[in-house]
């Protein structure tokens, strides 16, 4: 049997930073504020991606003559044109769904989580499946629908789990 010695810093194995498995007994759970910062960074990034995608599609449709933008596109959006508002909302929903599902399923970290050194793991401390990742994103959506209470649960539950964590059976740990 091979013996490996792990170096621990703040009760977290240095090996855990590079591993896909985390020892949940040793790894501290990420708190509300650090998670809120990561989530805010992710929301800003996804909003920018969605805006670029939306504007590119609108300009392409206008160029091809499929959709004629009579006034300025920005004036239409600001005036509350229902079609544009719905298209922006659907584009953002699609971008966020793909972004969060992909990154959480790929390595448990979105770009925002990478920036603050936290990772999402399943209840065994292992990498999430894409199915769990999608369930977690649906939990994000539901948390927002109930006035953010699902997100606030992170601040008040023992293991810092929000509604989305409980739905997908996940934890967010510090690396």
Residue pairs with C-beta under 8 A, 6 or more apart in sequence:
4 15
6 13
6 14
6 15
7 13
7 14
7 15
8 14
8 26
10 28
10 174
11 26
11 27
11 28
12 26
12 27
12 28
12 173
12 174
12 175
13 19
13 23
13 26
16 22
16 23
16 26
16 27
16 175
17 175
20 107
20 108
20 126
20 127
21 121
21 124
21 125
21 126
21 127
22 119
22 121
22 125
22 126
22 173
23 125
24 121
24 123
24 124
24 125
24 171
24 173
27 125
27 173
27 174
28 173
28 174
29 159
29 160
29 171
29 172
29 173
29 174
30 118
30 160
30 172
30 173
30 174
31 154
31 155
31 160
32 152
32 154
32 155
32 160
34 116
34 118
34 174
35 118
35 154
35 160
35 172
36 151
37 112
37 116
38 110
38 112
38 113
38 115
38 116
38 118
39 112
39 151
40 112
41 111
41 112
41 115
41 116
42 99
42 100
42 110
42 111
42 112
42 113
43 96
45 99
45 111
45 112
46 92
46 95
46 96
46 99
47 92
49 95
49 99
50 88
50 91
50 92
50 94
50 95
50 96
51 88
53 91
53 95
54 87
54 88
54 91
55 73
57 91
58 67
58 69
58 73
58 87
59 73
61 67
62 68
62 69
69 76
73 84
76 84
77 84
77 85
77 88
96 137
96 140
97 134
97 137
99 110
100 110
100 133
100 136
100 137
100 140
101 130
101 133
101 134
101 137
102 130
102 133
103 109
103 110
103 111
103 113
104 110
104 120
104 128
104 132
104 133
104 136
104 137
105 128
105 129
105 130
105 132
105 133
105 134
107 119
107 127
108 119
108 120
108 121
108 127
108 128
109 118
109 119
109 120
113 119
113 120
113 172
117 174
117 175
118 172
118 173
118 174
118 175
119 172
119 173
119 175
120 128
120 136
120 170
120 171
120 172
121 127
121 128
121 170
121 171
121 172
121 173
122 128
122 129
122 132
122 168
122 169
122 170
122 171
123 169
123 170
123 171
125 171
128 136
128 168
128 170
132 168
132 169
132 170
133 168
135 167
135 168
136 164
136 165
136 167
136 168
136 170
137 164
138 164
138 167
139 150
139 162
139 163
139 164
139 165
139 166
139 167
139 168
140 150
140 164
142 150
142 163
142 164
142 167
143 149
143 150
143 151
143 162
143 163
143 164
144 150
144 151
146 163
149 163
150 162
150 163
150 164
151 162
151 163
152 162
153 161
153 162
153 163
153 166
154 160
154 161
154 162
154 165
159 171
160 171
160 172
161 170
161 171
164 170
165 171
165 172
